[in-house]
Each structure stands twice: as C-alpha cells, then as structure tokens.
Amino acid sequence: MTSARSLRIDRIACTGEGLCAELLPELIDLDEWGYPTLKDRAVPDQLRTHARRAVAACPRLALRTGRGRP
C-alpha cells in the first residue's frame, strides 16, 4: 500500500511562471493573474510521475509534494 501524496504551493516564493499548470493541468489551474491554484491537493497514484515532474520544473521551487493527508 502506498501513502497518500499531496501538493502544496508556497505563495510567497511563486512568481506565476505557469509551468506547473502546463505540466499538471489535472490538478492545477491558473488564476486571472497567472498564479497557480490547486483543484485538488491530493495526488492520485496515476498522476504521481506528472506531479514530480511539475515540482522539479518549478523555477522558484514553490511547488512541493509531500506525504500525508492533503
């Protein structure tokens, strides 16, 4: 059994590049100013690879994934 994963955005570090929303549109939208908003913090098993890719691509390291409850 795998543990649940969740996404977090550091809103202070984020500069609104939008790469996360391009790489993970299933879980991330952009607001009217181009900053990410999470549709759902819980990362389904089938999206874990995409979530890791989005976290790694963030130029400001503002997107994180962690274990535990969303």
All heavy atoms as TSV, in Angstrom:
chain	resi	resn	atom	element	x	y	z
A	1	MET	N	N	0.836	-1.185	0.000
A	1	MET	CA	C	0.000	0.000	0.000
A	1	MET	C	C	0.879	1.245	0.000
A	1	MET	O	O	1.859	1.329	0.715
A	1	MET	CB	C	-0.885	-0.003	1.237
A	1	MET	CG	C	-1.835	1.141	1.268
A	1	MET	SD	S	-3.064	0.880	2.551
A	1	MET	CE	C	-2.806	2.328	3.516
A	2	THR	N	N	0.525	2.220	-0.826
A	2	THR	CA	C	1.303	3.451	-0.906
A	2	THR	C	C	0.642	4.530	-0.061
A	2	THR	O	O	-0.564	4.524	0.134
A	2	THR	CB	C	1.392	3.944	-2.367
A	2	THR	OG1	O	0.075	4.139	-2.872
A	2	THR	CG2	C	2.127	2.939	-3.225
A	3	SER	N	N	1.457	5.437	0.440
A	3	SER	CA	C	0.902	6.512	1.257
A	3	SER	C	C	0.374	7.630	0.362
A	3	SER	O	O	0.820	7.813	-0.756
A	3	SER	CB	C	1.976	7.058	2.200
A	3	SER	OG	O	3.030	7.617	1.460
A	4	ALA	N	N	-0.587	8.352	0.877
A	4	ALA	CA	C	-1.179	9.448	0.125
A	4	ALA	C	C	-0.164	10.558	-0.072
A	4	ALA	O	O	0.677	10.810	0.784
A	4	ALA	CB	C	-2.402	9.977	0.872
A	5	ARG	N	N	-0.232	11.213	-1.207
A	5	ARG	CA	C	0.635	12.347	-1.513
A	5	ARG	C	C	-0.244	13.581	-1.683
A	5	ARG	O	O	-1.388	13.499	-2.114
A	5	ARG	CB	C	1.418	12.116	-2.802
A	5	ARG	CG	C	2.268	10.862	-2.830
A	5	ARG	CD	C	3.385	10.896	-1.874
A	5	ARG	NE	N	4.486	11.654	-2.409
A	5	ARG	CZ	C	5.635	11.835	-1.789
A	5	ARG	NH1	N	5.830	11.299	-0.623
A	5	ARG	NH2	N	6.590	12.535	-2.305
A	6	SER	N	N	0.315	14.730	-1.343
A	6	SER	CA	C	-0.429	15.975	-1.502
A	6	SER	C	C	0.477	17.041	-2.094
A	6	SER	O	O	1.697	16.968	-1.998
A	6	SER	CB	C	-0.986	16.439	-0.160
A	6	SER	OG	O	0.064	16.710	0.741
A	7	LEU	N	N	-0.125	18.021	-2.741
A	7	LEU	CA	C	0.597	19.149	-3.323
A	7	LEU	C	C	0.464	20.368	-2.429
A	7	LEU	O	O	-0.574	20.571	-1.776
A	7	LEU	CB	C	0.019	19.510	-4.693
A	7	LEU	CG	C	0.371	18.625	-5.862
A	7	LEU	CD1	C	-0.385	19.088	-7.101
A	7	LEU	CD2	C	1.856	18.639	-6.126
A	8	ARG	N	N	1.491	21.183	-2.429
A	8	ARG	CA	C	1.481	22.456	-1.697
A	8	ARG	C	C	2.139	23.519	-2.565
A	8	ARG	O	O	3.101	23.231	-3.271
A	8	ARG	CB	C	2.256	22.328	-0.396
A	8	ARG	CG	C	1.601	21.422	0.600
A	8	ARG	CD	C	2.350	21.411	1.921
A	8	ARG	NE	N	1.779	20.407	2.791
A	8	ARG	CZ	C	2.241	19.173	2.902
A	8	ARG	NH1	N	3.302	18.800	2.227
A	8	ARG	NH2	N	1.653	18.308	3.710
A	9	ILE	N	N	1.646	24.736	-2.474
A	9	ILE	CA	C	2.235	25.862	-3.191
A	9	ILE	C	C	2.709	26.882	-2.169
A	9	ILE	O	O	1.942	27.296	-1.300
A	9	ILE	CB	C	1.216	26.538	-4.129
A	9	ILE	CG1	C	0.743	25.545	-5.195
A	9	ILE	CG2	C	1.830	27.769	-4.788
A	9	ILE	CD1	C	-0.404	26.057	-6.038
A	10	ASP	N	N	3.961	27.288	-2.295
A	10	ASP	CA	C	4.497	28.372	-1.478
A	10	ASP	C	C	4.169	29.670	-2.206
A	10	ASP	O	O	4.838	30.056	-3.155
A	10	ASP	CB	C	6.009	28.210	-1.314
A	10	ASP	CG	C	6.632	29.299	-0.456
A	10	ASP	OD1	O	5.975	30.339	-0.220
A	10	ASP	OD2	O	7.782	29.100	-0.036
A	11	ARG	N	N	3.106	30.321	-1.782
A	11	ARG	CA	C	2.614	31.508	-2.494
A	11	ARG	C	C	3.576	32.691	-2.428
A	11	ARG	O	O	3.542	33.561	-3.281
A	11	ARG	CB	C	1.250	31.889	-1.950
A	11	ARG	CG	C	0.269	30.734	-2.113
A	11	ARG	CD	C	-1.126	31.201	-2.286
A	11	ARG	NE	N	-2.018	30.070	-2.448
A	11	ARG	CZ	C	-2.296	29.508	-3.608
A	11	ARG	NH1	N	-1.739	29.961	-4.693
A	11	ARG	NH2	N	-3.125	28.493	-3.678
A	12	ILE	N	N	4.423	32.722	-1.444
A	12	ILE	CA	C	5.407	33.802	-1.350
A	12	ILE	C	C	6.522	33.603	-2.375
A	12	ILE	O	O	6.958	34.550	-3.021
A	12	ILE	CB	C	5.973	33.903	0.080
A	12	ILE	CG1	C	4.851	34.325	1.024
A	12	ILE	CG2	C	7.143	34.873	0.142
A	12	ILE	CD1	C	5.208	34.275	2.483
A	13	ALA	N	N	6.961	32.364	-2.549
A	13	ALA	CA	C	8.043	32.074	-3.494
A	13	ALA	C	C	7.567	32.082	-4.951
A	13	ALA	O	O	8.350	32.383	-5.861
A	13	ALA	CB	C	8.670	30.728	-3.173
A	14	CYS	N	N	6.311	31.782	-5.196
A	14	CYS	CA	C	5.789	31.659	-6.563
A	14	CYS	C	C	5.787	33.001	-7.280
A	14	CYS	O	O	5.370	34.019	-6.732
A	14	CYS	CB	C	4.377	31.088	-6.527
A	14	CYS	SG	S	3.670	30.844	-8.165
A	15	THR	N	N	6.268	32.986	-8.536
A	15	THR	CA	C	6.261	34.201	-9.360
A	15	THR	C	C	5.295	34.085	-10.534
A	15	THR	O	O	5.298	34.933	-11.416
A	15	THR	CB	C	7.675	34.514	-9.883
A	15	THR	OG1	O	8.157	33.396	-10.635
A	15	THR	CG2	C	8.616	34.849	-8.742
A	16	GLY	N	N	4.504	33.034	-10.583
A	16	GLY	CA	C	3.475	32.897	-11.606
A	16	GLY	C	C	3.999	32.523	-12.984
A	16	GLY	O	O	3.461	32.982	-13.983
A	17	GLU	N	N	5.011	31.688	-13.051
A	17	GLU	CA	C	5.550	31.254	-14.343
A	17	GLU	C	C	4.554	30.378	-15.106
A	17	GLU	O	O	4.526	30.394	-16.326
A	17	GLU	CB	C	6.855	30.488	-14.152
A	17	GLU	CG	C	7.962	31.281	-13.492
A	17	GLU	CD	C	8.538	32.356	-14.388
A	17	GLU	OE1	O	8.524	32.190	-15.624
A	17	GLU	OE2	O	9.000	33.367	-13.840
A	18	GLY	N	N	3.781	29.573	-14.400
A	18	GLY	CA	C	2.740	28.764	-15.018
A	18	GLY	C	C	3.165	27.397	-15.528
A	18	GLY	O	O	2.359	26.677	-16.104
A	19	LEU	N	N	4.420	27.020	-15.326
A	19	LEU	CA	C	4.876	25.711	-15.790
A	19	LEU	C	C	4.121	24.579	-15.116
A	19	LEU	O	O	3.823	23.556	-15.744
A	19	LEU	CB	C	6.379	25.547	-15.539
A	19	LEU	CG	C	7.299	26.409	-16.380
A	19	LEU	CD1	C	8.735	26.251	-15.896
A	19	LEU	CD2	C	7.177	26.052	-17.838
A	20	CYS	N	N	3.808	24.737	-13.857
A	20	CYS	CA	C	3.112	23.683	-13.121
A	20	CYS	C	C	1.746	23.389	-13.736
A	20	CYS	O	O	1.361	22.235	-13.870
A	20	CYS	CB	C	2.985	24.049	-11.654
A	20	CYS	SG	S	2.160	25.615	-11.341
A	21	ALA	N	N	1.035	24.419	-14.139
A	21	ALA	CA	C	-0.284	24.232	-14.738
A	21	ALA	C	C	-0.183	23.590	-16.118
A	21	ALA	O	O	-1.065	22.829	-16.516
A	21	ALA	CB	C	-1.024	25.556	-14.825
A	22	GLU	N	N	0.888	23.878	-16.835
A	22	GLU	CA	C	1.094	23.230	-18.128
A	22	GLU	C	C	1.403	21.747	-17.964
A	22	GLU	O	O	0.947	20.928	-18.753
A	22	GLU	CB	C	2.247	23.896	-18.880
A	22	GLU	CG	C	1.912	25.229	-19.469
A	22	GLU	CD	C	3.055	25.790	-20.286
A	22	GLU	OE1	O	3.718	25.010	-21.001
A	22	GLU	OE2	O	3.279	27.004	-20.203
A	23	LEU	N	N	2.192	21.417	-16.949
A	23	LEU	CA	C	2.612	20.037	-16.742
A	23	LEU	C	C	1.606	19.199	-15.963
A	23	LEU	O	O	1.624	17.976	-16.064
A	23	LEU	CB	C	3.955	20.014	-16.017
A	23	LEU	CG	C	5.127	20.567	-16.820
A	23	LEU	CD1	C	6.360	20.698	-15.939
A	23	LEU	CD2	C	5.413	19.691	-18.022
A	24	LEU	N	N	0.737	19.841	-15.207
A	24	LEU	CA	C	-0.218	19.113	-14.369
A	24	LEU	C	C	-1.599	19.787	-14.390
A	24	LEU	O	O	-2.141	20.188	-13.364
A	24	LEU	CB	C	0.335	19.046	-12.941
A	24	LEU	CG	C	-0.270	18.047	-11.982
A	24	LEU	CD1	C	-0.172	16.618	-12.501
A	24	LEU	CD2	C	0.394	18.157	-10.626
A	25	PRO	N	N	-2.190	19.901	-15.587
A	25	PRO	CA	C	-3.487	20.591	-15.692
A	25	PRO	C	C	-4.623	19.864	-14.981
A	25	PRO	O	O	-5.656	20.466	-14.696
A	25	PRO	CB	C	-3.726	20.664	-17.202
A	25	PRO	CG	C	-2.943	19.531	-17.768
A	25	PRO	CD	C	-1.736	19.396	-16.869
A	26	GLU	N	N	-4.428	18.582	-14.690
A	26	GLU	CA	C	-5.469	17.825	-13.985
A	26	GLU	C	C	-5.648	18.318	-12.554
A	26	GLU	O	O	-6.739	18.192	-11.991
A	26	GLU	CB	C	-5.109	16.330	-13.932
A	26	GLU	CG	C	-4.997	15.663	-15.282
A	26	GLU	CD	C	-3.588	15.775	-15.893
A	26	GLU	OE1	O	-2.747	16.509	-15.360
A	26	GLU	OE2	O	-3.363	15.105	-16.914
A	27	LEU	N	N	-4.605	18.893	-11.966
A	27	LEU	CA	C	-4.677	19.318	-10.565
A	27	LEU	C	C	-4.437	20.808	-10.346
A	27	LEU	O	O	-4.704	21.312	-9.258
A	27	LEU	CB	C	-3.646	18.534	-9.728
A	27	LEU	CG	C	-3.837	17.021	-9.665
A	27	LEU	CD1	C	-2.727	16.385	-8.840
A	27	LEU	CD2	C	-5.190	16.667	-9.094
A	28	ILE	N	N	-3.914	21.513	-11.358
A	28	ILE	CA	C	-3.548	22.921	-11.160
A	28	ILE	C	C	-4.161	23.798	-12.244
A	28	ILE	O	O	-4.047	23.516	-13.431
A	28	ILE	CB	C	-2.008	23.094	-11.173
A	28	ILE	CG1	C	-1.372	22.233	-10.085
A	28	ILE	CG2	C	-1.633	24.563	-10.997
A	28	ILE	CD1	C	0.141	22.203	-10.119
A	29	ASP	N	N	-4.806	24.866	-11.824
A	29	ASP	CA	C	-5.322	25.927	-12.701
A	29	ASP	C	C	-4.518	27.184	-12.439
A	29	ASP	O	O	-3.818	27.281	-11.421
A	29	ASP	CB	C	-6.790	26.249	-12.375
A	29	ASP	CG	C	-7.759	25.353	-13.099
A	29	ASP	OD1	O	-7.427	24.845	-14.190
A	29	ASP	OD2	O	-8.868	25.164	-12.572
A	30	LEU	N	N	-4.658	28.166	-13.315
A	30	LEU	CA	C	-4.058	29.480	-13.080
A	30	LEU	C	C	-5.170	30.484	-12.841
A	30	LEU	O	O	-6.204	30.447	-13.512
A	30	LEU	CB	C	-3.214	29.915	-14.280
A	30	LEU	CG	C	-2.004	29.039	-14.599
A	30	LEU	CD1	C	-1.289	29.571	-15.838
A	30	LEU	CD2	C	-1.049	28.959	-13.433
A	31	ASP	N	N	-4.951	31.389	-11.883
A	31	ASP	CA	C	-5.953	32.429	-11.635
A	31	ASP	C	C	-5.800	33.538	-12.680
A	31	ASP	O	O	-4.988	33.436	-13.603
A	31	ASP	CB	C	-5.864	32.954	-10.197
A	31	ASP	CG	C	-4.584	33.713	-9.884
A	31	ASP	OD1	O	-3.822	34.076	-10.809
A	31	ASP	OD2	O	-4.321	33.952	-8.688
A	32	GLU	N	N	-6.564	34.587	-12.554
A	32	GLU	CA	C	-6.560	35.664	-13.550
A	32	GLU	C	C	-5.229	36.410	-13.638
A	32	GLU	O	O	-4.958	37.096	-14.612
A	32	GLU	CB	C	-7.711	36.648	-13.316
A	32	GLU	CG	C	-7.685	37.343	-11.981
A	32	GLU	CD	C	-8.478	36.626	-10.906
A	32	GLU	OE1	O	-8.765	35.424	-11.022
A	32	GLU	OE2	O	-8.802	37.289	-9.908
A	33	TRP	N	N	-4.364	36.277	-12.653
A	33	TRP	CA	C	-3.050	36.915	-12.655
A	33	TRP	C	C	-1.934	35.950	-13.048
A	33	TRP	O	O	-0.763	36.300	-13.030
A	33	TRP	CB	C	-2.735	37.535	-11.294
A	33	TRP	CG	C	-3.691	38.623	-10.944
A	33	TRP	CD1	C	-3.741	39.882	-11.471
A	33	TRP	CD2	C	-4.757	38.534	-10.017
A	33	TRP	NE1	N	-4.781	40.581	-10.920
A	33	TRP	CE2	C	-5.427	39.769	-10.016
A	33	TRP	CE3	C	-5.222	37.524	-9.186
A	33	TRP	CZ2	C	-6.523	40.024	-9.221
A	33	TRP	CZ3	C	-6.324	37.776	-8.392
A	33	TRP	CH2	C	-6.954	39.024	-8.415
A	34	GLY	N	N	-2.292	34.692	-13.321
A	34	GLY	CA	C	-1.314	33.705	-13.742
A	34	GLY	C	C	-0.690	32.896	-12.624
A	34	GLY	O	O	0.272	32.166	-12.848
A	35	TYR	N	N	-1.235	33.008	-11.429
A	35	TYR	CA	C	-0.712	32.245	-10.291
A	35	TYR	C	C	-1.491	30.941	-10.141
A	35	TYR	O	O	-2.692	30.890	-10.398
A	35	TYR	CB	C	-0.792	33.065	-9.009
A	35	TYR	CG	C	0.226	34.161	-8.980
A	35	TYR	CD1	C	-0.063	35.419	-9.485
A	35	TYR	CD2	C	1.501	33.933	-8.474
A	35	TYR	CE1	C	0.889	36.429	-9.479
A	35	TYR	CE2	C	2.460	34.935	-8.463
A	35	TYR	CZ	C	2.140	36.178	-8.973
A	35	TYR	OH	O	3.094	37.160	-8.982
A	36	PRO	N	N	-0.822	29.885	-9.719
A	36	PRO	CA	C	-1.482	28.580	-9.627
A	36	PRO	C	C	-2.471	28.481	-8.474
A	36	PRO	O	O	-2.266	29.048	-7.412
A	36	PRO	CB	C	-0.314	27.616	-9.420
A	36	PRO	CG	C	0.753	28.434	-8.788
A	36	PRO	CD	C	0.599	29.809	-9.345
A	37	THR	N	N	-3.537	27.758	-8.742
A	37	THR	CA	C	-4.497	27.375	-7.712
A	37	THR	C	C	-4.704	25.869	-7.846
A	37	THR	O	O	-4.726	25.333	-8.953
A	37	THR	CB	C	-5.847	28.093	-7.870
A	37	THR	OG1	O	-6.391	27.784	-9.148
A	37	THR	CG2	C	-5.691	29.601	-7.734
A	38	LEU	N	N	-4.815	25.204	-6.736
A	38	LEU	CA	C	-4.972	23.755	-6.747
A	38	LEU	C	C	-6.438	23.377	-6.867
A	38	LEU	O	O	-7.273	23.871	-6.114
A	38	LEU	CB	C	-4.392	23.146	-5.466
A	38	LEU	CG	C	-2.895	23.336	-5.258
A	38	LEU	CD1	C	-2.477	22.787	-3.902
A	38	LEU	CD2	C	-2.116	22.667	-6.368
A	39	LYS	N	N	-6.740	22.511	-7.826
A	39	LYS	CA	C	-8.090	21.958	-7.954
A	39	LYS	C	C	-8.310	20.946	-6.837
A	39	LYS	O	O	-9.389	20.848	-6.283
A	39	LYS	CB	C	-8.258	21.253	-9.296
A	39	LYS	CG	C	-8.160	22.159	-10.489
A	39	LYS	CD	C	-8.278	21.330	-11.755
A	39	LYS	CE	C	-7.980	22.149	-12.974
A	39	LYS	NZ	N	-8.061	21.346	-14.206
A	40	ASP	N	N	-7.247	20.192	-6.552
A	40	ASP	CA	C	-7.297	19.169	-5.514
A	40	ASP	C	C	-5.879	18.972	-5.007
A	40	ASP	O	O	-4.957	18.837	-5.800
A	40	ASP	CB	C	-7.838	17.857	-6.091
A	40	ASP	CG	C	-8.121	16.808	-5.033
A	40	ASP	OD1	O	-7.907	17.091	-3.830
A	40	ASP	OD2	O	-8.554	15.711	-5.409
A	41	ARG	N	N	-5.691	18.996	-3.707
A	41	ARG	CA	C	-4.350	18.817	-3.135
A	41	ARG	C	C	-3.891	17.369	-3.169
A	41	ARG	O	O	-2.702	17.098	-3.178
A	41	ARG	CB	C	-4.318	19.335	-1.706
A	41	ARG	CG	C	-4.411	20.850	-1.654
A	41	ARG	CD	C	-4.356	21.333	-0.252
A	41	ARG	NE	N	-3.198	20.758	0.425
A	41	ARG	CZ	C	-2.634	21.260	1.487
A	41	ARG	NH1	N	-3.118	22.357	2.015
A	41	ARG	NH2	N	-1.616	20.677	2.056
A	42	ALA	N	N	-4.831	16.437	-3.165
A	42	ALA	CA	C	-4.489	15.017	-3.186
A	42	ALA	C	C	-3.996	14.629	-4.577
A	42	ALA	O	O	-4.607	14.979	-5.581
A	42	ALA	CB	C	-5.698	14.175	-2.813
A	43	VAL	N	N	-2.877	13.914	-4.629
A	43	VAL	CA	C	-2.305	13.459	-5.893
A	43	VAL	C	C	-2.666	11.987	-6.092
A	43	VAL	O	O	-2.178	11.134	-5.354
A	43	VAL	CB	C	-0.767	13.630	-5.902
A	43	VAL	CG1	C	-0.178	13.130	-7.213
A	43	VAL	CG2	C	-0.386	15.077	-5.644
A	44	PRO	N	N	-3.505	11.686	-7.094
A	44	PRO	CA	C	-3.839	10.288	-7.355
A	44	PRO	C	C	-2.593	9.516	-7.809
A	44	PRO	O	O	-1.668	10.091	-8.388
A	44	PRO	CB	C	-4.869	10.354	-8.486
A	44	PRO	CG	C	-5.275	11.774	-8.595
A	44	PRO	CD	C	-4.211	12.603	-7.978
A	45	ASP	N	N	-2.586	8.232	-7.569
A	45	ASP	CA	C	-1.440	7.395	-7.933
A	45	ASP	C	C	-1.057	7.543	-9.403
A	45	ASP	O	O	0.131	7.602	-9.729
A	45	ASP	CB	C	-1.723	5.928	-7.629
A	45	ASP	CG	C	-1.742	5.637	-6.138
A	45	ASP	OD1	O	-1.160	6.436	-5.373
A	45	ASP	OD2	O	-2.333	4.619	-5.747
A	46	GLN	N	N	-2.020	7.625	-10.297
A	46	GLN	CA	C	-1.719	7.691	-11.721
A	46	GLN	C	C	-1.106	9.036	-12.140
A	46	GLN	O	O	-0.575	9.149	-13.233
A	46	GLN	CB	C	-2.956	7.380	-12.582
A	46	GLN	CG	C	-4.073	8.394	-12.484
A	46	GLN	CD	C	-5.074	8.092	-11.390
A	46	GLN	OE1	O	-4.782	7.363	-10.450
A	46	GLN	NE2	N	-6.263	8.646	-11.504
A	47	LEU	N	N	-1.123	10.036	-11.262
A	47	LEU	CA	C	-0.539	11.345	-11.591
A	47	LEU	C	C	0.747	11.640	-10.821
A	47	LEU	O	O	1.296	12.733	-10.935
A	47	LEU	CB	C	-1.561	12.459	-11.325
A	47	LEU	CG	C	-2.783	12.466	-12.226
A	47	LEU	CD1	C	-3.736	13.579	-11.810
A	47	LEU	CD2	C	-2.381	12.635	-13.683
A	48	ARG	N	N	1.246	10.687	-10.059
A	48	ARG	CA	C	2.448	10.934	-9.244
A	48	ARG	C	C	3.656	11.327	-10.091
A	48	ARG	O	O	4.392	12.232	-9.734
A	48	ARG	CB	C	2.786	9.726	-8.402
A	48	ARG	CG	C	1.930	9.615	-7.187
A	48	ARG	CD	C	2.412	8.514	-6.303
A	48	ARG	NE	N	1.564	8.445	-5.140
A	48	ARG	CZ	C	1.873	7.763	-4.073
A	48	ARG	NH1	N	2.981	7.078	-4.028
A	48	ARG	NH2	N	1.058	7.746	-3.053
A	49	THR	N	N	3.875	10.647	-11.202
A	49	THR	CA	C	5.016	10.970	-12.060
A	49	THR	C	C	4.887	12.380	-12.615
A	49	THR	O	O	5.850	13.141	-12.626
A	49	THR	CB	C	5.129	9.953	-13.214
A	49	THR	OG1	O	5.277	8.658	-12.661
A	49	THR	CG2	C	6.316	10.266	-14.098
A	50	HIS	N	N	3.690	12.753	-13.039
A	50	HIS	CA	C	3.460	14.099	-13.567
A	50	HIS	C	C	3.639	15.153	-12.468
A	50	HIS	O	O	4.166	16.232	-12.720
A	50	HIS	CB	C	2.063	14.200	-14.177
A	50	HIS	CG	C	1.872	13.313	-15.358
A	50	HIS	ND1	N	2.505	13.519	-16.558
A	50	HIS	CD2	C	1.124	12.198	-15.510
A	50	HIS	CE1	C	2.147	12.572	-17.408
A	50	HIS	NE2	N	1.309	11.755	-16.792
A	51	ALA	N	N	3.190	14.828	-11.269
A	51	ALA	CA	C	3.345	15.761	-10.152
A	51	ALA	C	C	4.820	15.977	-9.829
A	51	ALA	O	O	5.264	17.113	-9.622
A	51	ALA	CB	C	2.598	15.255	-8.920
A	52	ARG	N	N	5.605	14.900	-9.819
A	52	ARG	CA	C	7.051	15.038	-9.560
A	52	ARG	C	C	7.717	15.872	-10.640
A	52	ARG	O	O	8.599	16.689	-10.359
A	52	ARG	CB	C	7.700	13.663	-9.463
A	52	ARG	CG	C	7.455	12.979	-8.139
A	52	ARG	CD	C	8.356	11.778	-7.939
A	52	ARG	NE	N	8.120	10.731	-8.920
A	52	ARG	CZ	C	7.314	9.693	-8.741
A	52	ARG	NH1	N	6.663	9.558	-7.606
A	52	ARG	NH2	N	7.164	8.791	-9.675
A	53	ARG	N	N	7.300	15.697	-11.883
A	53	ARG	CA	C	7.852	16.469	-12.992
A	53	ARG	C	C	7.514	17.967	-12.829
A	53	ARG	O	O	8.363	18.819	-13.044
A	53	ARG	CB	C	7.308	15.945	-14.311
A	53	ARG	CG	C	7.977	16.563	-15.517
A	53	ARG	CD	C	7.515	15.930	-16.810
A	53	ARG	NE	N	7.832	14.510	-16.799
A	53	ARG	CZ	C	6.995	13.561	-17.217
A	53	ARG	NH1	N	5.799	13.862	-17.661
A	53	ARG	NH2	N	7.354	12.301	-17.191
A	54	ALA	N	N	6.296	18.259	-12.432
A	54	ALA	CA	C	5.894	19.655	-12.231
A	54	ALA	C	C	6.671	20.287	-11.077
A	54	ALA	O	O	7.109	21.434	-11.171
A	54	ALA	CB	C	4.386	19.736	-11.970
A	55	VAL	N	N	6.862	19.541	-9.990
A	55	VAL	CA	C	7.635	20.040	-8.848
A	55	VAL	C	C	9.076	20.326	-9.276
A	55	VAL	O	O	9.639	21.372	-8.958
A	55	VAL	CB	C	7.599	19.026	-7.677
A	55	VAL	CG1	C	8.621	19.370	-6.619
A	55	VAL	CG2	C	6.200	18.976	-7.081
A	56	ALA	N	N	9.676	19.421	-10.033
A	56	ALA	CA	C	11.064	19.586	-10.468
A	56	ALA	C	C	11.227	20.746	-11.444
A	56	ALA	O	O	12.282	21.384	-11.481
A	56	ALA	CB	C	11.569	18.298	-11.109
A	57	ALA	N	N	10.190	21.050	-12.219
A	57	ALA	CA	C	10.281	22.105	-13.228
A	57	ALA	C	C	10.043	23.506	-12.674
A	57	ALA	O	O	10.342	24.493	-13.351
A	57	ALA	CB	C	9.282	21.834	-14.350
A	58	CYS	N	N	9.545	23.613	-11.462
A	58	CYS	CA	C	9.242	24.932	-10.896
A	58	CYS	C	C	10.529	25.745	-10.734
A	58	CYS	O	O	11.422	25.357	-9.974
A	58	CYS	CB	C	8.540	24.783	-9.549
A	58	CYS	SG	S	8.123	26.370	-8.799
A	59	PRO	N	N	10.645	26.885	-11.422
A	59	PRO	CA	C	11.881	27.665	-11.348
A	59	PRO	C	C	12.130	28.313	-9.983
A	59	PRO	O	O	13.263	28.636	-9.648
A	59	PRO	CB	C	11.717	28.721	-12.429
A	59	PRO	CG	C	10.260	28.832	-12.650
A	59	PRO	CD	C	9.670	27.490	-12.326
A	60	ARG	N	N	11.102	28.481	-9.187
A	60	ARG	CA	C	11.239	29.114	-7.869
A	60	ARG	C	C	11.107	28.122	-6.721
A	60	ARG	O	O	11.068	28.518	-5.557
A	60	ARG	CB	C	10.186	30.209	-7.709
A	60	ARG	CG	C	10.231	31.304	-8.759
A	60	ARG	CD	C	11.456	32.129	-8.643
A	60	ARG	NE	N	11.410	32.789	-7.345
A	60	ARG	CZ	C	12.329	33.592	-6.893
A	60	ARG	NH1	N	13.371	33.852	-7.598
A	60	ARG	NH2	N	12.218	34.135	-5.707
A	61	LEU	N	N	10.997	26.835	-7.054
A	61	LEU	CA	C	10.819	25.777	-6.047
A	61	LEU	C	C	9.623	26.056	-5.135
A	61	LEU	O	O	9.649	25.789	-3.940
A	61	LEU	CB	C	12.096	25.589	-5.222
A	61	LEU	CG	C	13.365	25.304	-6.019
A	61	LEU	CD1	C	14.564	25.251	-5.098
A	61	LEU	CD2	C	13.232	24.039	-6.830
A	62	ALA	N	N	8.568	26.594	-5.724
A	62	ALA	CA	C	7.378	26.967	-4.963
A	62	ALA	C	C	6.353	25.839	-4.874
A	62	ALA	O	O	5.451	25.893	-4.050
A	62	ALA	CB	C	6.724	28.200	-5.592
A	63	LEU	N	N	6.481	24.840	-5.725
A	63	LEU	CA	C	5.555	23.712	-5.705
A	63	LEU	C	C	6.234	22.541	-5.024
A	63	LEU	O	O	7.380	22.215	-5.326
A	63	LEU	CB	C	5.161	23.335	-7.147
A	63	LEU	CG	C	4.118	22.243	-7.304
A	63	LEU	CD1	C	2.773	22.681	-6.726
A	63	LEU	CD2	C	3.964	21.883	-8.770
A	64	ARG	N	N	5.513	21.908	-4.108
A	64	ARG	CA	C	6.074	20.776	-3.366
A	64	ARG	C	C	5.042	19.664	-3.279
A	64	ARG	O	O	3.845	19.919	-3.292
A	64	ARG	CB	C	6.453	21.205	-1.957
A	64	ARG	CG	C	7.572	22.216	-1.968
A	64	ARG	CD	C	8.225	22.310	-0.616
A	64	ARG	NE	N	9.386	23.161	-0.728
A	64	ARG	CZ	C	9.545	24.292	-0.087
A	64	ARG	NH1	N	8.620	24.700	0.751
A	64	ARG	NH2	N	10.637	25.002	-0.256
A	65	THR	N	N	5.552	18.480	-3.143
A	65	THR	CA	C	4.687	17.329	-2.892
A	65	THR	C	C	5.189	16.665	-1.611
A	65	THR	O	O	6.384	16.670	-1.335
A	65	THR	CB	C	4.681	16.334	-4.081
A	65	THR	OG1	O	3.749	15.301	-3.804
A	65	THR	CG2	C	6.038	15.745	-4.353
A	66	GLY	N	N	4.262	16.160	-0.847
A	66	GLY	CA	C	4.643	15.537	0.418
A	66	GLY	C	C	3.727	14.391	0.762
A	66	GLY	O	O	2.698	14.185	0.127
A	67	ARG	N	N	4.104	13.655	1.772
A	67	ARG	CA	C	3.289	12.535	2.240
A	67	ARG	C	C	2.272	13.037	3.249
A	67	ARG	O	O	2.464	14.051	3.891
A	67	ARG	CB	C	4.162	11.496	2.909
A	67	ARG	CG	C	5.108	10.834	1.976
A	67	ARG	CD	C	5.939	9.814	2.729
A	67	ARG	NE	N	7.106	9.469	1.955
A	67	ARG	CZ	C	7.220	8.359	1.249
A	67	ARG	NH1	N	6.250	7.492	1.253
A	67	ARG	NH2	N	8.296	8.117	0.549
A	68	GLY	N	N	1.233	12.289	3.364
A	68	GLY	CA	C	0.254	12.611	4.379
A	68	GLY	C	C	-1.043	13.107	3.808
A	68	GLY	O	O	-1.272	13.108	2.617
A	69	ARG	N	N	-1.885	13.519	4.693
A	69	ARG	CA	C	-3.217	13.985	4.311
A	69	ARG	C	C	-3.132	15.265	3.513
A	69	ARG	O	O	-2.353	16.148	3.815
A	69	ARG	CB	C	-4.055	14.227	5.550
A	69	ARG	CG	C	-4.330	12.943	6.296
A	69	ARG	CD	C	-5.197	13.185	7.457
A	69	ARG	NE	N	-6.438	13.812	6.982
A	69	ARG	CZ	C	-7.340	14.319	7.794
A	69	ARG	NH1	N	-7.164	14.293	9.074
A	69	ARG	NH2	N	-8.429	14.856	7.309
A	70	PRO	N	N	-3.946	15.364	2.469
A	70	PRO	CA	C	-3.979	16.589	1.641
A	70	PRO	C	C	-4.541	17.772	2.383
A	70	PRO	O	O	-5.151	17.690	3.378
A	70	PRO	CB	C	-4.856	16.211	0.467
A	70	PRO	CG	C	-5.368	14.865	0.685
A	70	PRO	CD	C	-4.793	14.327	1.959
